[in-house]
């Protein structure tokens, strides 16, 4: 859930820190979140997040399953359109994520 919570923290009030104690490179989605307007600083095993009022839609790329799911969540709360490349990573763990999220009211679609 770390990637999902990282996306949540980008639009939460105040400052947050996530410590990663198991895997190097767990913050691969950070450059794309920053591209969307997030304020995040990383250093080895932690990410410091300063919440912003809004994210902006952008063209981003999933680097793995969890990072991709986090980008989907960030895209859902962003103003404008977000396009996520390399969705095959997301598909490995979330079969038809766009259909499930649409049933919950999300404005999301798969572009072939």
N, C-alpha and C positions, 0 to 999 in steps of 0.2 A: 504493500500500500504506500510505500515511501514516495514513489513518483506521483501518485495521485495527490498525496498530502503536500508535496512540493508545489504542485500546480495550485492547490487550494491556498497555500500560504502566500502565493504571489498577489492575491487579491484580498488578503485578510489584513485587518488593521494591525499596525505595530510591526515588530521584528520577531523573526523566528529563526531557529537553528535546527538543522537536521545533522546528526552524526551517523556516519556509515562505518560500521565496525567489521563488516565481512568482505565486501567486494570493492576492489579498485574500479574506478570508471563508472560508478553507479549514477553519476550526475551527467550523463551524456546529453540529456534533453535541455540542460541549462542554456547553452548558446541559442537554441531556438526560442526558449522562454524569454530570454533577454531581447531577442529580435522582436518579440511581441510586446515588449515594454516592461518586462519584469526587472526588478532590481535584486540581483543575486550575485554574491561573491562566493567562490569556492576555494578551498585549500585542502588538498589531499583528501581527508576523510570527513569534511563537513561543508555544509552550505549555509551561508547566512542570507536570509531573505528579508527584505524590507517591503512590506505590502504596498501595493499601488492601488489607486482607485479603479483603474480599468486596464485591461490588456487590449491590444489591437490585433486584428486578424493579420496573418502573414502566411507565406509559403514556408512550410517546415518539413522536416524529414524524421521519421521514426528510425531510431538506431537499434532498438530492441523492443521486445513485447511491452515491458513495463513503461519505458520511456514513451513509447507510442501511445499507450493508454493515457498517460499523463498529458500528452499533447492534445489528445481528443478532448479531455476535460477542459484544458486551457482554451481550446478553440471554441468550446461551447459558451464560455463566459466572455469571450473577447468581442469587441465591437468589430463589425465587418466580417469578412470571409477569411477562413483559415483553410488552407489546403495542405493535407498531409501526404507526403510521398513515402514510399516503402511500406505500405499498409500490410504487406505480407507478414511483417513481424507481428502486427496487432492480431491478424487473423489466426496466428498460431495459438492464441490463448482466448480469443473472443470471437467466436463464430457469429458473423453478421452483427457486429456491435452496433452498426448504424440502425438496424431494424429494432433492436432492443431499446436503444436510446430514443428512437422516434416514438415508440409506444409510451414512453415517459414524457413526451412533449418536446423533445429536442428537435431543433431544426438541423438535420444532418442528412447527408446523402453520399452515396458512393459514386464516384465518377470513374467510369471504365476507360 
